[in-house]
Each structure stands twice: as C-alpha cells, then as structure tokens.
C-alpha cells in the first residue's frame, strides 16, 4: 500500500478537479432534499474518481473516506447552527453520546486504514445496499422506549462512531433510527444526529490524516485527505444544501427517495461485485 515519495504527480489529477464541485453539489442537494448524509454520495463518488488515478492505486477508498469526513466538517457546523436556532438539538443527549462516539470513530478510522481498498469497497457497498432498501421501502423505526442507561448508550455511541470511522460517513443512519426508537421526536433526533456529525468528522478526518501520513506522497494531500477534493466538495455542498432544503417543499420527496434508492442499488452492486 506504500507509495514511494519519488512517484511523479499524475497530471490527469488536474482534469478530475472539475468533478469535485459536482460531487459537492449533488451531495448538498440530496442532503437538503432528503435529509441523508452527504457521505453516502461523496465516498462512492470520490472512490470512482480516485480509482482512475494511478497515484492513488491501492488506497483510493482510504482517500475517499478521509476526504469525505474532512468535507463534512464545514457542512456540519452550518447545519448545527441552523438546527440549534430552532431548538432541535438535545445537547444533554449529545454529551452522553459524545465519549463513545469519539472512541468509536477513532477505532473505526484506524481499523479502516489497515484494510485493503477492495475490502472497504465491499463493506461500503453492503452498507449502501442496506440504506437503499430502507429508502426504497420507506422503512421507519417505530418509537418504543426511553434512552438506555450509560453502559448500553455508550455501546450504541461506540457503534455509531465506529461505523462512521470505518466507512467515512456521518452517523445518521444509526443515530436517527436509534433516537426515534427511544421516543425522541424526529426533528430533535435529526438535529442531535447532526450535532454528533461534527466530532465524528473532526476526529475521523484527523485519524485518516495521521494514519496516511507516511503512506501517501501526493501533492496537496494530508495523509488520506486530498485537499482539492476537500475544498471543492465542502464549499459546494455548503452552498447547495439550503437549495435542496427549499426544493424539498416543491417536489415529491417520496418519488425522489425511490429514484435515489435505485441509484444506490446500482452503486452498491458495482462496489460489491467490481
């Protein structure tokens, strides 16, 4: 997986730089319209681009996940501010989840750094397939109980962080269903989940940067975080998430969810089989 420092910079990388803002636009729009984490779009998008770059052969998924987490920082800060203004963040619940999340995301990122790119592609593909099924069938968790005691809550928080660190995405796929299952209203569950995304993104990005420090010798990268992609995605997703939120009141969200679910099916199959 090591890349020799003397490897020449692949000029074709300059051509792909135009794709990063497009990935950011798509991630922002879908995040605003459907309330999904941008990582579900960003990671496979970057994996596809990075997989075609010779200098990233062998660790394209690591670069995609590390860059995805870094780009998530800006959008998380903006989203937290918006949700906090409307009193949708349960800060006491966030603080109870925080320790387990921090340990989990660190563990997940470190574990991911030791896995081959192909294994990460399969794991991510299986996760995306699960998300696609839930989205297509419009499956929602049924509220049933209160938040569990500290040991069990810490275990759930560790799983949220671990999944995020391993896959390079936010924790909403587990956090929101878990909180709604515990009788937290959907809006507050969503706001609290977004608050949890910020520490996930910061710690995850730092972990990927450190773990890739001695592996990656590519200009404009910090370990497994590729800065041109980071800036392109972060800026555009930040700009277009509010646009997506406005569009959500003008479109048939159910139809869009099912169309996007079909696209996720295709992405998951490609990542698993090819």
C-alpha positions as CSV (number, residue, x, y, z in Angstrom):
1,X,0.0,0.0,0.0
2,X,3.0,2.2,0.4
3,X,3.7,4.9,-2.3
4,X,7.3,5.9,-2.9
5,X,8.0,9.6,-2.4
6,X,9.6,9.8,-5.8
7,X,6.4,8.9,-7.7
8,X,5.7,11.7,-10.2
9,X,2.5,13.7,-9.8
10,X,-0.1,12.4,-12.2
11,X,-1.1,15.3,-14.4
12,X,-4.5,13.7,-15.1
13,X,-5.4,14.6,-11.5
14,X,-5.8,18.2,-12.7
15,X,-8.5,17.1,-15.1
16,X,-10.6,15.4,-12.4
17,X,-10.5,18.5,-10.2
18,X,-13.6,19.7,-12.1
19,X,-15.6,16.7,-10.8
20,X,-15.2,17.5,-7.1
21,X,-17.5,20.6,-7.1
22,X,-20.1,18.5,-8.9
23,X,-19.9,15.8,-6.3
24,X,-20.3,18.5,-3.7
25,X,-23.4,20.0,-5.4
26,X,-25.0,16.6,-5.6
27,X,-24.3,15.8,-2.0
28,X,-25.6,19.2,-0.9
29,X,-28.8,19.0,-2.9
30,X,-29.6,15.4,-1.8
31,X,-28.7,16.2,1.8
32,X,-31.1,19.2,1.8
33,X,-33.9,17.4,0.0
34,X,-33.8,14.0,1.6
35,X,-32.0,14.6,4.9
36,X,-29.4,12.0,4.1
37,X,-25.7,12.3,5.0
38,X,-23.6,13.6,2.2
39,X,-21.0,10.8,2.8
40,X,-23.3,8.3,1.1
41,X,-22.8,10.4,-2.1
42,X,-19.3,11.7,-1.5
43,X,-17.5,8.4,-0.7
44,X,-18.6,6.4,-3.8
45,X,-18.2,9.4,-6.0
46,X,-14.6,10.0,-4.8
47,X,-13.8,6.3,-4.9
48,X,-14.8,6.2,-8.5
49,X,-12.6,9.2,-9.4
50,X,-9.7,8.2,-7.2
51,X,-9.8,4.7,-8.6
52,X,-8.9,6.1,-12.0
53,X,-5.8,7.9,-10.7
54,X,-2.6,5.9,-10.9
55,X,-1.0,7.6,-7.9
56,X,-3.9,6.5,-5.6
57,X,-4.0,2.9,-6.7
58,X,-4.1,0.7,-3.6
59,X,-5.7,3.3,-1.2
60,X,-8.4,5.1,-3.2
61,X,-11.1,4.1,-0.7
62,X,-9.0,5.4,2.2
63,X,-8.5,8.7,0.4
64,X,-12.3,8.9,-0.4
65,X,-13.3,8.2,3.2
66,X,-10.7,10.6,4.8
67,X,-11.6,13.4,2.4
68,X,-15.3,12.8,2.9
69,X,-15.0,13.2,6.7
70,X,-12.9,16.3,6.3
71,X,-15.5,17.9,3.9
72,X,-18.2,17.0,6.4
73,X,-16.8,19.5,9.0
74,X,-18.0,22.6,7.2
75,X,-21.5,21.4,6.4
76,X,-21.9,20.0,10.0
77,X,-21.1,23.4,11.5
78,X,-23.6,25.2,9.3
79,X,-26.3,22.6,9.9
80,X,-25.7,22.6,13.7
81,X,-26.2,26.4,13.8
82,X,-29.4,26.1,11.8
83,X,-30.9,23.3,14.0
84,X,-29.8,25.0,17.2
85,X,-31.6,28.2,16.3
86,X,-34.8,26.1,16.1
87,X,-34.1,24.3,19.4
88,X,-33.8,20.9,17.6
89,X,-30.5,19.7,19.3
90,X,-30.8,17.8,22.5
91,X,-27.4,18.9,23.9
92,X,-27.6,16.7,27.1
93,X,-28.2,13.6,24.9
94,X,-25.3,14.7,22.6
95,X,-23.0,15.0,25.6
96,X,-24.0,11.5,26.8
97,X,-23.2,10.1,23.3
98,X,-20.0,12.0,22.8
99,X,-17.4,9.9,24.6
100,X,-18.5,6.6,22.9
101,X,-18.6,8.3,19.5
102,X,-15.1,9.7,19.9
103,X,-13.7,6.3,20.9
104,X,-15.6,4.6,18.1
105,X,-14.7,6.9,15.3
106,X,-11.0,6.7,16.2
107,X,-11.1,3.0,16.3
108,X,-13.1,2.7,13.1
109,X,-10.7,5.0,11.2
110,X,-7.6,3.2,12.4
111,X,-9.1,-0.2,11.6
112,X,-10.1,1.0,8.1
113,X,-6.5,2.1,7.5
114,X,-5.3,-1.5,7.8
115,X,-7.9,-2.9,5.4
116,X,-7.3,-3.2,1.7
117,X,-9.3,-0.9,-0.6
118,X,-11.2,-3.8,-2.1
119,X,-12.4,-4.9,1.3
120,X,-13.5,-1.4,2.2
121,X,-15.4,-1.2,-1.2
122,X,-17.3,-4.4,-0.3
123,X,-18.1,-3.3,3.2
124,X,-19.3,0.1,2.0
125,X,-21.3,-1.5,-0.9
126,X,-23.2,-3.7,1.6
127,X,-23.9,-0.7,3.8
128,X,-25.2,1.3,0.8
129,X,-27.4,-1.6,-0.2
130,X,-29.0,-1.6,3.3
131,X,-29.6,2.1,3.1
132,X,-31.1,1.7,-0.4
133,X,-33.6,-1.0,0.8
134,X,-34.7,1.2,3.7
135,X,-35.1,4.2,1.5
136,X,-37.0,2.4,-1.3
137,X,-39.4,0.7,1.1
138,X,-39.7,3.9,3.2
139,X,-38.9,2.0,6.3
140,X,-39.2,4.0,9.5
141,X,-38.2,3.0,13.0
142,X,-41.2,2.8,15.4
143,X,-40.8,4.6,18.7
144,X,-40.8,2.2,21.7
145,X,-38.8,3.3,24.7
146,X,-36.6,5.7,26.5
147,X,-32.9,6.2,26.2
148,X,-31.0,3.3,27.8
149,X,-28.6,3.6,30.8
150,X,-25.0,4.6,30.4
151,X,-23.4,1.2,29.5
152,X,-25.8,0.5,26.7
153,X,-25.9,4.1,25.5
154,X,-22.1,4.1,25.3
155,X,-22.1,0.9,23.3
156,X,-24.6,2.4,20.8
157,X,-22.4,5.6,20.6
158,X,-19.3,3.4,20.0
159,X,-21.1,1.6,17.2
160,X,-22.2,5.0,15.7
161,X,-18.7,6.3,15.8
162,X,-17.1,3.0,14.6
163,X,-19.3,2.7,11.6
164,X,-18.6,6.3,10.7
165,X,-14.9,5.9,11.0
166,X,-14.9,2.7,9.1
167,X,-17.0,4.0,6.2
168,X,-16.1,7.7,6.1
169,X,-19.7,8.9,6.6
170,X,-21.8,10.6,9.2
171,X,-23.7,8.7,11.9
172,X,-27.2,9.5,10.9
173,X,-28.0,6.0,9.6
174,X,-27.8,4.7,13.2
175,X,-28.3,7.8,15.3
176,X,-31.7,8.9,13.9
177,X,-33.4,5.4,14.0
178,X,-32.0,4.8,17.5
179,X,-33.2,8.1,18.9
180,X,-36.6,7.9,17.3
181,X,-36.8,4.3,18.6
182,X,-36.2,5.8,22.1
183,X,-39.2,8.2,21.7
184,X,-37.2,11.3,20.7
185,X,-39.2,13.4,18.2
186,X,-37.9,13.1,14.6
187,X,-36.9,16.8,14.3
188,X,-34.9,16.7,17.5
189,X,-33.4,13.3,16.6
190,X,-32.3,14.7,13.3
191,X,-30.8,17.8,14.9
192,X,-29.0,15.8,17.6
193,X,-27.7,13.4,14.9
194,X,-26.2,16.4,13.0
195,X,-24.6,17.7,16.2
196,X,-22.9,14.3,16.6
197,X,-21.6,14.5,13.0
198,X,-19.2,17.3,13.9
199,X,-17.0,15.4,16.3
200,X,-17.2,12.4,14.0
201,X,-16.0,14.5,11.1
202,X,-13.2,16.2,13.0
203,X,-11.8,13.2,14.8
204,X,-12.3,10.9,11.8
205,X,-10.5,13.3,9.4
206,X,-7.6,13.8,11.8
207,X,-7.3,10.0,12.3
208,X,-7.2,9.4,8.5
209,X,-4.7,12.2,8.0
210,X,-2.4,10.7,10.7
211,X,-2.8,7.1,9.5
212,X,-2.0,8.1,5.9
213,X,0.9,10.4,6.8
214,X,3.7,8.0,5.9
215,X,1.8,6.2,3.2
216,X,0.7,9.0,0.9
217,X,3.2,11.1,-1.0
218,X,0.8,13.0,-3.2
219,X,0.9,16.8,-3.6
220,X,-1.9,18.7,-1.9
221,X,-2.8,15.9,0.4
222,X,-2.5,15.5,4.2
223,X,-2.4,11.8,4.8
224,X,-5.6,10.3,3.4
225,X,-7.2,13.7,3.0
226,X,-6.9,15.1,-0.5
227,X,-7.3,18.9,-0.2
228,X,-8.5,19.8,-3.8
229,X,-11.4,17.4,-3.4
230,X,-12.0,18.6,0.2
231,X,-12.4,22.3,-0.8
232,X,-14.4,21.6,-3.9
233,X,-16.9,19.3,-2.1
234,X,-17.1,21.3,1.2
235,X,-17.8,24.7,-0.4
236,X,-20.4,23.4,-2.9
237,X,-22.2,21.2,-0.5
238,X,-22.4,24.0,1.9
239,X,-23.9,26.3,-0.8
240,X,-26.4,23.8,-2.2
241,X,-27.7,22.1,1.0
242,X,-30.1,25.1,1.6
243,X,-31.2,24.9,-2.1
244,X,-32.0,21.3,-1.6
245,X,-34.0,22.1,1.6
246,X,-36.1,24.6,-0.4
247,X,-36.6,22.1,-3.2
248,X,-37.9,19.6,-0.7
249,X,-41.1,21.6,-0.3
250,X,-41.6,21.8,-4.1
251,X,-41.0,18.1,-5.1
252,X,-42.4,14.7,-4.5
253,X,-39.9,13.6,-1.9
254,X,-41.1,10.0,-1.9
255,X,-40.5,9.7,-5.6
256,X,-37.1,11.3,-5.3
257,X,-36.2,8.9,-2.5
258,X,-37.1,5.9,-4.5
259,X,-35.2,7.1,-7.6
260,X,-32.2,7.8,-5.4
261,X,-32.6,4.4,-3.8
262,X,-32.4,2.7,-7.3
263,X,-29.2,4.7,-7.9
264,X,-27.8,3.5,-4.6
265,X,-28.6,-0.1,-5.6
266,X,-26.5,0.3,-8.7
267,X,-23.7,1.9,-6.8
268,X,-23.8,-0.9,-4.1
269,X,-23.7,-3.6,-6.7
270,X,-20.8,-2.0,-8.5
271,X,-18.8,-1.6,-5.3
272,X,-19.5,-5.2,-4.2
273,X,-19.0,-7.1,-7.5
274,X,-16.5,-5.0,-9.5
